[in-house]
Amino acid sequence: MHNPVRLRECLQARLPASGGAIAQEQAALDDLLSKLTRPRRLFQLLSSRLTVRQVMHCLVELLAQEHLRPVHEPHAIRLVLTAPGQALPGQGLHLVDDACLRLEPRYREVMADLLSDKKHVYAQSIETFETQIRRYKIMQSLGDLSHRNLLLLGDDALFSLFLALHGHRQRIVVADIDSDLLSTIERACQTHGIDTIEVIEYDVFKPLPERLKGRFDCFAVNGFKDLGGLLTFICRGVQSLATGADVGYVNFGNHEVQDASQRAMEAQIHQALLRFGLYMDNCVPCAETHVSESFEQAMLHGMFECAAQSEKQRPLACEHLLKALAERFADLSWVRMRSFPDIQLSPLKLGRCRVVSDGTREVSRFLHLSQLYARNAGEVA
């Protein structure tokens, strides 16, 4: 049986620097080792507060020392500790286990079509099945899937279809600027007999249509990574809430390793919300990035080859593999990032906002503040 603390110390001694705090890296290593007490796919291990580079180096080291073994399945390879010890108490990046919900097969079909389309049509990133499950279970546990009317401001992840195909029977309105995406949702609704979803083409930087004002019990924002755009999305969500409604969900964060500037931005988000009568009462990690099977297979194959090298040669072999992956998969948006492979593939947080005062009179000030923060955004009406 492995001692997880000793394993973590061994890995940390060989961990490539990321610029993150030591305590954060320790927690991320604990999370990685906790995951490996059960067989895991590589994409699940990459969903981490470690960078892609760090995850690779850790897994190669564990394989080389025979602490890790592959589990071969018909269509995939999983990795698991050779002698799993007890998971560290209180560890785990995600508060909801991926296996807590049986995924509806029809949703897999919808997502497969979307993944194919996005290579040619859509500019947004792609969320994983696991992300959708976590978001669903978090909202369900907080009682926010029983509302009669839900507004999704942005739905490139197709969360509306996820809800409808997994038993949500309440009304959902999707407001998104992408007409191709809305057409995809409409086609899926027709194919699967879904009559609870309505789509509206809408640019969040334009005034909220009258038919969306004051009509919803809950909103969810799947929007901008910059502060100005995020505040604009939240403001539109607040405008959409009916009298007495006080709940909204928001994603925020990016792929860069968390540093002082990102913590400052998060503090600005909280300050801006408080200034306009809102606060976050729940905030949890929520992964975003989809790792393709071809990338997963190529990285796994390369890691086994790296693990066969000598201790001195392994770090250099890992760097050669990362360079080869960057060249081979340059069509993936997250691989094209300037910081790759020093990026995190579990970058987002999901926060629940509560409205504590009527902000109707503050909308113009809220939008003005979002303009001040916005980067490369046009005028907000």
C-alpha positions as CSV (number, residue, x, y, z in Angstrom):
1,M,0.0,0.0,0.0
2,H,1.4,3.4,-1.0
3,N,1.8,6.2,1.4
4,P,0.1,9.1,-0.4
5,V,2.1,11.7,1.6
6,R,5.4,10.2,0.6
7,L,4.3,9.8,-3.0
8,R,3.3,13.5,-3.1
9,E,6.7,14.6,-1.6
10,C,8.5,12.5,-4.2
11,L,6.5,14.0,-7.0
12,Q,6.8,17.5,-5.7
13,A,10.6,17.2,-5.6
14,R,10.5,16.6,-9.4
15,L,7.6,18.9,-10.3
16,P,8.3,21.5,-13.0
17,A,7.8,25.0,-11.7
18,S,4.5,26.7,-12.6
19,G,4.6,30.0,-10.8
20,G,1.8,28.8,-8.5
21,A,1.9,28.7,-4.7
22,I,3.6,25.7,-3.1
23,A,0.5,25.0,-1.0
24,Q,-1.7,25.0,-4.1
25,E,0.6,22.5,-5.8
26,Q,0.6,20.2,-2.8
27,A,-3.2,20.2,-2.8
28,A,-3.3,19.6,-6.5
29,L,-0.9,16.6,-6.1
30,D,-3.0,15.3,-3.3
31,D,-6.0,15.5,-5.6
32,L,-4.2,13.7,-8.4
33,L,-3.2,10.8,-6.1
34,S,-6.7,10.6,-4.7
35,K,-8.1,10.3,-8.2
36,L,-5.6,7.5,-9.0
37,T,-6.9,5.2,-6.2
38,R,-9.5,4.2,-8.8
39,P,-8.9,3.6,-12.6
40,R,-9.1,7.0,-14.4
41,R,-9.0,8.1,-18.0
42,L,-6.2,10.6,-18.9
43,F,-8.7,13.4,-19.5
44,Q,-9.9,13.1,-15.9
45,L,-6.4,13.4,-14.6
46,L,-5.7,16.4,-16.8
47,S,-8.7,18.1,-15.2
48,S,-6.5,19.5,-12.5
49,R,-5.0,22.6,-10.9
50,L,-1.7,21.2,-12.1
51,T,-0.6,22.3,-15.5
52,V,-0.5,19.9,-18.5
53,R,3.3,19.8,-18.2
54,Q,3.1,18.9,-14.5
55,V,0.5,16.2,-14.9
56,M,2.6,14.5,-17.6
57,H,5.8,14.6,-15.6
58,C,4.0,13.2,-12.5
59,L,2.4,10.3,-14.4
60,V,5.6,9.4,-16.2
61,E,7.4,9.3,-12.9
62,L,4.8,7.1,-11.3
63,L,4.8,4.8,-14.3
64,A,8.6,4.6,-14.3
65,Q,8.7,3.7,-10.6
66,E,5.9,1.1,-11.2
67,H,3.5,3.0,-8.8
68,L,1.0,3.2,-11.7
69,R,-0.3,0.6,-14.0
70,P,-2.6,0.7,-17.1
71,V,-6.1,-0.9,-17.1
72,H,-7.0,-1.9,-20.6
73,E,-10.7,-1.6,-21.6
74,P,-12.3,-2.2,-25.0
75,H,-12.2,1.4,-26.1
76,A,-9.8,3.1,-23.6
77,I,-6.9,2.8,-21.2
78,R,-7.2,3.9,-17.6
79,L,-4.5,4.4,-15.1
80,V,-4.5,3.4,-11.4
81,L,-2.0,3.1,-8.5
82,T,-0.6,-0.4,-8.3
83,A,-1.3,-0.6,-4.6
84,P,-3.8,2.1,-3.8
85,G,-3.7,3.5,-0.3
86,Q,-6.4,5.4,1.4
87,A,-7.2,8.7,-0.3
88,L,-6.1,11.7,1.6
89,P,-9.0,13.0,3.7
90,G,-10.7,16.2,2.6
91,Q,-9.0,16.1,-0.8
92,G,-10.6,16.3,-4.2
93,L,-10.8,19.1,-6.7
94,H,-14.4,18.4,-7.6
95,L,-17.1,18.1,-5.0
96,V,-19.3,16.0,-7.2
97,D,-18.2,12.6,-8.4
98,D,-18.3,12.0,-12.2
99,A,-20.2,8.7,-11.7
100,C,-23.1,10.2,-9.7
101,L,-25.3,10.4,-12.8
102,R,-25.9,7.9,-15.6
103,L,-25.3,9.9,-18.8
104,E,-28.3,9.8,-21.3
105,P,-27.1,8.1,-24.5
106,R,-29.0,10.6,-26.7
107,Y,-27.0,13.4,-25.1
108,R,-23.7,11.7,-26.2
109,E,-25.1,11.7,-29.7
110,V,-25.9,15.4,-29.5
111,M,-22.4,16.2,-28.2
112,A,-20.7,14.1,-30.8
113,D,-22.5,16.1,-33.5
114,L,-21.5,19.4,-31.8
115,L,-17.9,18.4,-31.5
116,S,-17.9,17.7,-35.2
117,D,-19.6,21.0,-36.0
118,K,-17.3,23.0,-33.8
119,K,-14.2,22.1,-35.7
120,H,-15.7,24.0,-38.6
121,V,-18.3,26.5,-37.3
122,Y,-18.2,27.5,-33.7
123,A,-15.5,29.6,-32.0
124,Q,-16.4,28.7,-28.3
125,S,-14.7,26.1,-26.2
126,I,-16.2,22.8,-25.4
127,E,-17.3,21.5,-22.0
128,T,-16.9,17.8,-21.0
129,F,-19.7,15.4,-20.0
130,E,-18.2,15.6,-16.5
131,T,-18.6,19.3,-16.3
132,Q,-22.2,19.1,-17.2
133,I,-22.8,16.4,-14.6
134,R,-21.1,18.6,-11.9
135,R,-23.1,21.7,-12.8
136,Y,-26.4,19.7,-12.9
137,K,-25.7,18.1,-9.5
138,I,-24.6,21.3,-7.8
139,M,-27.6,23.2,-9.0
140,Q,-29.9,20.3,-8.1
141,S,-28.4,20.0,-4.6
142,L,-28.9,23.8,-4.0
143,G,-32.6,23.5,-5.1
144,D,-32.2,25.5,-8.3
145,L,-33.5,23.0,-10.8
146,S,-37.1,23.2,-9.5
147,H,-37.7,26.7,-10.8
148,R,-40.4,27.1,-13.4
149,N,-38.4,29.4,-15.7
150,L,-34.7,29.2,-16.3
151,L,-32.7,31.7,-18.6
152,L,-29.4,30.5,-20.1
153,L,-27.4,33.5,-21.3
154,G,-25.0,31.7,-23.6
155,D,-25.2,28.0,-24.1
156,D,-22.3,26.8,-26.2
157,A,-22.0,23.8,-23.8
158,L,-25.6,22.7,-24.7
159,F,-26.6,22.7,-21.0
160,S,-30.2,23.2,-22.0
161,L,-30.3,19.9,-23.9
162,F,-28.4,18.2,-21.1
163,L,-31.2,19.3,-18.7
164,A,-34.0,18.4,-21.0
165,L,-32.6,14.9,-21.9
166,H,-32.0,14.1,-18.2
167,G,-35.5,14.8,-17.0
168,H,-35.8,18.5,-16.5
169,R,-39.4,19.4,-17.4
170,Q,-39.4,23.1,-16.7
171,R,-39.2,25.9,-19.2
172,I,-35.7,26.9,-20.5
173,V,-35.0,29.9,-22.6
174,V,-31.6,30.1,-24.4
175,A,-30.3,33.5,-25.4
176,D,-27.2,33.4,-27.5
177,I,-25.5,35.5,-30.2
178,D,-24.5,32.4,-32.3
179,S,-27.3,31.6,-34.8
180,D,-25.6,28.4,-35.8
181,L,-25.6,27.2,-32.2
182,L,-29.3,28.0,-31.8
183,S,-30.1,26.1,-35.0
184,T,-28.2,23.1,-33.5
185,I,-30.4,23.3,-30.4
186,E,-33.6,23.6,-32.4
187,R,-32.7,20.6,-34.6
188,A,-31.9,18.5,-31.5
189,C,-35.2,19.5,-29.9
190,Q,-37.1,18.4,-33.0
191,T,-35.2,15.2,-33.3
192,H,-35.7,14.2,-29.7
193,G,-39.2,15.6,-29.2
194,I,-38.2,18.3,-26.7
195,D,-40.8,21.1,-26.3
196,T,-39.5,22.9,-23.2
197,I,-36.6,24.8,-24.8
198,E,-37.0,28.2,-26.5
199,V,-34.1,29.9,-28.3
200,I,-33.6,33.6,-28.9
201,E,-30.8,35.2,-30.8
202,Y,-29.4,38.0,-28.6
203,D,-26.3,40.1,-28.2
204,V,-25.7,40.7,-24.5
205,F,-24.2,44.1,-25.3
206,K,-27.6,45.2,-26.6
207,P,-30.6,46.1,-24.4
208,L,-32.4,43.1,-22.9
209,P,-35.6,42.4,-25.0
210,E,-38.8,43.3,-23.1
211,R,-40.1,39.7,-23.3
212,L,-37.1,38.6,-21.2
213,K,-37.3,41.2,-18.5
214,G,-38.6,40.2,-15.1
215,R,-39.8,36.8,-16.2
216,F,-37.4,34.2,-14.8
217,D,-36.8,32.5,-11.5
218,C,-33.1,31.7,-12.1
219,F,-30.4,32.6,-14.7
220,A,-27.1,31.0,-15.7
221,V,-24.3,32.8,-17.4
222,N,-21.9,30.9,-19.6
223,G,-20.0,33.9,-20.8
224,F,-16.9,36.0,-20.9
225,K,-13.5,35.4,-19.3
226,D,-12.8,39.1,-18.9
227,L,-14.4,41.1,-16.1
228,G,-16.2,43.7,-18.2
229,G,-18.1,41.1,-20.3
230,L,-18.8,39.0,-17.2
231,L,-20.4,41.9,-15.4
232,T,-22.5,42.7,-18.5
233,F,-23.8,39.1,-18.6
234,I,-24.6,39.2,-14.9
235,C,-26.4,42.5,-15.2
236,R,-28.6,41.1,-18.0
237,G,-29.3,38.1,-15.8
238,V,-30.4,40.3,-13.0
239,Q,-32.7,42.3,-15.3
240,S,-34.4,39.0,-16.3
241,L,-35.3,37.9,-12.8
242,A,-39.0,38.1,-11.8
243,T,-40.1,39.8,-8.6
244,G,-38.9,37.8,-5.6
245,A,-36.5,35.7,-7.6
246,D,-32.9,36.0,-6.4
247,V,-30.7,33.3,-7.9
248,G,-28.2,33.2,-10.8
249,Y,-25.1,31.1,-11.7
250,V,-21.9,32.3,-13.3
251,N,-18.7,30.7,-14.7
252,F,-15.4,32.6,-14.4
253,G,-11.7,31.9,-14.7
254,N,-9.2,31.1,-17.4
255,H,-6.5,28.6,-18.3
256,E,-3.5,30.5,-16.9
257,V,-1.9,29.4,-13.7
258,Q,-3.5,31.4,-10.9
259,D,-1.4,34.3,-9.8
260,A,-1.8,37.6,-8.0
261,S,-3.4,39.3,-11.0
262,Q,-6.1,36.6,-11.2
263,R,-6.8,36.7,-7.5
264,A,-7.1,40.4,-7.8
265,M,-9.6,40.0,-10.7
266,E,-11.7,37.6,-8.6
267,A,-11.7,40.1,-5.8
268,Q,-12.9,42.7,-8.2
269,I,-15.8,40.4,-9.2
270,H,-16.9,40.0,-5.6
271,Q,-16.5,43.8,-4.9
272,A,-18.5,44.7,-8.0
273,L,-21.3,42.3,-7.1
274,L,-21.5,43.6,-3.6
275,R,-21.7,47.2,-4.9
276,F,-24.8,46.4,-6.8
277,G,-26.6,44.3,-4.2
278,L,-25.4,40.8,-5.1
279,Y,-23.1,38.3,-3.5
280,M,-21.8,34.7,-4.1
281,D,-22.9,32.3,-1.5
282,N,-21.4,29.2,-3.2
283,C,-18.3,28.9,-5.4
284,V,-16.9,25.5,-6.6
285,P,-14.4,24.3,-9.2
286,C,-16.0,23.3,-12.5
287,A,-13.9,21.9,-15.4
288,E,-14.3,23.0,-18.9
289,T,-11.9,21.8,-21.5
290,H,-12.7,18.8,-23.8
291,V,-9.7,16.5,-24.4
292,S,-10.1,14.6,-27.6
293,E,-9.6,10.9,-27.7
294,S,-6.8,11.2,-30.3
295,F,-4.9,13.6,-28.0
296,E,-5.4,11.3,-25.1
297,Q,-4.1,8.3,-27.0
298,A,-1.1,10.1,-28.3
299,M,-0.2,11.5,-24.9
300,L,-0.6,8.1,-23.2
301,H,1.5,6.3,-25.8
302,G,4.2,8.9,-25.5
303,M,4.2,8.7,-21.6
304,F,4.8,5.0,-21.7
305,E,7.8,5.6,-23.9
306,C,9.1,8.3,-21.6
307,A,8.7,6.1,-18.6
308,A,11.0,3.5,-20.2
309,Q,13.8,6.0,-20.3
310,S,16.5,6.4,-17.5
311,E,15.8,8.7,-14.6
312,K,18.2,11.3,-16.1
313,Q,16.6,11.1,-19.6
314,R,12.9,11.1,-18.5
315,P,12.5,14.9,-18.0
316,L,14.0,15.7,-21.5
317,A,11.8,12.9,-23.1
318,C,8.7,14.5,-21.5
319,E,9.7,17.9,-23.0
320,H,10.2,16.4,-26.5
321,L,6.8,14.7,-26.2
322,L,5.1,18.0,-25.2
323,K,6.6,19.7,-28.2
324,A,5.5,16.9,-30.5
325,L,1.9,17.1,-29.1
326,A,1.9,20.9,-29.6
327,E,2.8,20.5,-33.3
328,R,0.5,17.6,-34.0
329,F,-2.6,19.0,-32.3
330,A,-2.2,22.7,-33.2
331,D,-5.8,22.8,-34.4
332,L,-7.0,22.6,-30.7
333,S,-7.7,26.0,-29.3
334,W,-6.1,25.3,-25.9
335,V,-3.0,23.7,-27.5
336,R,-2.6,26.9,-29.6
337,M,-2.4,29.1,-26.4
338,R,0.8,30.9,-26.0
339,S,1.3,29.4,-22.5
340,F,0.8,25.7,-23.5
341,P,1.7,23.3,-21.9
342,D,1.8,25.5,-18.8
343,I,-2.0,25.8,-18.7
344,Q,-4.6,24.2,-16.5
345,L,-7.5,22.3,-18.1
346,S,-9.8,22.7,-15.1
347,P,-9.8,26.5,-15.2
348,L,-13.4,27.6,-14.3
349,K,-15.3,28.2,-11.1
350,L,-19.0,28.0,-10.9
351,G,-20.5,30.6,-8.5
352,R,-24.1,31.1,-7.4
353,C,-25.1,34.7,-7.0
354,R,-27.8,35.9,-4.7
355,V,-29.6,39.2,-5.1
356,V,-30.1,40.9,-1.8
357,S,-31.6,44.2,-3.0
358,D,-33.6,45.5,-5.9
359,G,-30.9,46.7,-8.4
360,T,-33.4,48.0,-11.0
361,R,-32.3,51.6,-10.5
362,E,-28.6,50.6,-10.6
363,V,-28.6,48.9,-14.1
364,S,-27.2,51.9,-15.9
365,R,-24.4,52.2,-13.3
366,F,-23.7,48.5,-13.5
367,L,-23.4,48.6,-17.3
368,H,-21.2,51.7,-17.1
369,L,-18.8,49.8,-14.7
370,S,-18.7,46.8,-17.0
371,Q,-17.7,49.2,-19.8
372,L,-14.8,50.5,-17.8
373,Y,-13.6,46.9,-17.3
374,A,-14.3,45.6,-20.7
375,R,-11.5,44.7,-23.1
376,N,-12.1,45.2,-26.8
377,A,-15.8,45.3,-26.3
378,G,-18.1,47.7,-28.1
379,E,-20.5,50.2,-26.5
380,V,-22.9,48.7,-24.1
381,A,-26.5,49.9,-24.7
